[in-house]
């Protein structure tokens, strides 16, 4: 299926790591020995790297060389994880191609919780069906992750949860802020908050038994861009490493963009870690 692909290509990763390290194209060229025009061509998807170029850039940017080269060769794509988390709990993945974004429903036959809501409203309502929507939990409040929020709320009062630093970004009758380490309880579903700021101030992973909804903290083979600036880059990566990648290898990772993966997948294939 079209949506089952890595979110980032070689050029995306180079650009994210370069900006995270606070380097201009010219500064990266000097540090790596790869000409500035060539670096710009990589980031602009106009050229594929050689292995030596990939290795030089990995060293200059603090990336794992073998994993970066694997990405450049399109040598890895994770297998789809089983959506069944046990005890009757299933993850339903809803995809919106124009934004290449996922929304999720965690639930059983009686009730469910929406994790982000960037998928088309009709698709989300169809997937919810006659079940009780217990709440909407946001990994962060970027527009592509809340596209259908207003429509979901039109059906009745539903609490919306988002990190406390992003409460003001969400327009809803009942917005509840959470912080790192909090436990969100909605019916029988419990989410532990794994705060990893960098992409946004409130960007979080949401941990349930056996899985994490990572939002834009980490992608399969990459990370969400550290848009808050270079001063947040090391903290962003450190939080993902300590809070998400420290979980058991079989933990399923349902990302905000791109193919789903697992902790073991990322430890083996993600060049940022």
N, C-alpha and C positions, 0 to 999 in steps of 0.2 A: 504494500500500500504506500501511497505517496508520502504519508506522514511519518513513515518509519524510516527515518534518516537521522544522521547526526545534525544538530543545529549548526555547528560551526565547522568551517573548512580551515585549511592551513592559514590562509590570509587573515581570517577572523581571529584565530588564536594569536598570531604574531601581533596584530593590532591591539588586542586586549592586554597582552603581556607587556608590550611596549609602553602603552599608556599607563598601565599599572606601575611600571618602573619609572614613570616620569620622564621618558626619553622621547625626543623628537626623532623623526625618521633619520635625520642626519647624524644624530648622536648614536643611534643604534647602528648605523652603517659604520661609524668609526669604531665602535666597540666590537663589532662582529667581523669586520673586514668584508662585508657584503655591501656592494655599492648602493647608495641611497635610491637610485632609480630602480634598482632591482627589488629592494625592500618595498618601495611604493607599488611596484607591479604585483608583488605577492599579495599585498593588502587589497589591491584593486582587482584581484582574481584574473590578472592578465598573464600570469606566468606561473608554471610549476617549478618547485625547487629541485636542485640536485641534493643528493644525500649530504654532501659536504656543506652546502649552503644551509640546509636544515640544521645540521649539527652545530655550525658556527652561531646561528641565531639562538639555538637552544642554550648554548653555553652563555651567551651574552645576556639572555633574559631569565636565566635560572629555571629553565624548563628541562624535563627529562628528554634526552636526545632520542632514545629508541622509540618512545611513545609519540614524540612529535613527528618523527619520520614515518611511523606507522600511520598516523593521521594523514600525512601528505600523500601517502600511497593508497589511501582509502582501504586500509588493510583490516579494519575492524568495524563491526556493527553488532551491538548487543542483541541477544535473543529476547523476545517478548516475555516478560515475567508472567507467571500465573496470577490472574487478578483475584483469586480466592485467597483471603488472608486467614481463613479458618473461622470456626464458630459461626458460620453462616454469613460472615462479612465479606463483601465483594467490592472491588474497586472498578467503577465504570469510567472509562476514559473517553472524553468528548473533545473533538479536534476542530479548530477553526483555521482553515488553510490560509486565508489572506494574511493573518498575523502569525501563522505557524505556532499557535498557542494551544495548550491543553487546559481543559477544565475537568474536574473529577467529582464523582459522587461516591461516597463511602456509605455503604448501607446493606440492608437485608430486604426481605419482602415487605416489611412493615414501615420502615423509616429510613431516612438517609440524611447525610450532611453534604453540602456542596463545599468543595475546596477550590477556590477561585471560580470565576464564572465568565470566562472570556469566550465560551462557545456560543453559537446562536441560541437565542431564547427558546425558539420552538423545539430545538433538539434537546435542550436542558429540561423543558417542561415534559416532553414526551418520555425522557428517561426517568424523570421523577415519578410520573404517572400518578397513581392514587396514593402513593406513600406520603407519609408526613415528612415535610422538610423541617428538620429540627433546628437548622442554623446554617449560616454561610461563614466559613473561615477563610480569610485571605492570607496568602503568603506575603503579599505586599499590594499596594493600591495603584499600581500603574494601570493606565486606561485599558491595555489589552487584556488585563486579568479581571476587569470588572465590567466588561462590555454589557452583560445581561443582568447586572445587579438590579437596576431599577425595575425591569420587567419581572424578575423573580419576587421582588418585594410587593408588587402590585397584587399578588394573590393573598396577601395577609401579612400580619406582623411576624417577622422572622428576625432573630438577633443576628447581627453581623459583627464578626470578631476580626480585629486587625491590630498590629503592633501599636502601642500607645503613641509612638512618634508619628504615625500616619493617620490617626483618627480624623484629623481635620481634612484629609483628602477624600473621605468617604461621606457621601450624602445618603443618609438612611435614618429612619425614625429611632432605631435602637442600635447604636454603635458601641461596642464594648472593647476597650483597649486591653491588650495583654503585654507581658514583658518576658524576657528570657527566663526559661525555667518554669513558667506558669503551666498549669494543667487545665486545659479547657474540657469541660465535661458536658456533653450533649447526649441525653439518653444514655445508652450503653457505650457510646463512643468517647474515647479519651485521647486528646491530642497534647503531647508535650511540646513546648515551644523551644526551638533551637534558633536563637537569634544570630544571624550572620550578616551584619550590615556591610554595605559597600556598593551593591547595585542600587539600593535605596537605603534610607536610614532604618527602615523597619523590616527589611527583607529577612524572611525566616524560613526554616524548614519546620514541618509539622510532623512529629513522630507519633505513629500508632504502632501497636505490636506488629512487628514484621515488615514495616515499611516507613518511608519518609516521603512526604510531599515536599519537594525541594524548592518549588518556585524557581526563582532565577539566581539562587545561591550557587548552584552547580548544575552543569549539563553533562550528558554522556560525552566523555572525552574533552570537556572544556569547563568553563565557568561562565556565569553571567558577568557582563562587563562591570568593572568597579567604577560606576559613573560618579560616585561621590568624590573621586579624585585619588591621585597616587598615594596620598597619606593614609588612605584606608585599605590599600591593596593587600599589604601583608596581614593586616587584621582580618580582612575578608577571607583570605586563604586559610589563615590559622584557625578561624572559627569553623570553617567547613571541615578542616582536617580533625579538629578536636571533638566536634559535636556530631558530625554526620559520618565521617569515614572511620571513626573509632567504634562504630556499631558492628555487630556481627556481619561477616562477609555476605551471608545470604539475605541481608536486609534489602528489600526492594526499594528502588528509587524511582519515584514518579515525578518527572521534571516538568518545569513550566513550558519548556520548548524542547523539541527533539525527542529521539527515542528514549524509552525508559531503560533503566539499567539496574545494577546492584552495587553495593559497597565493594564487593570483590572485583567487579568489572572496573570500577574507577581506580582502585588501588593498582590494578594490573595495566590499565590502558590510558589513564588521564595524565597528560604531560605536566599539568600544574602541580601534581602531588607525587 
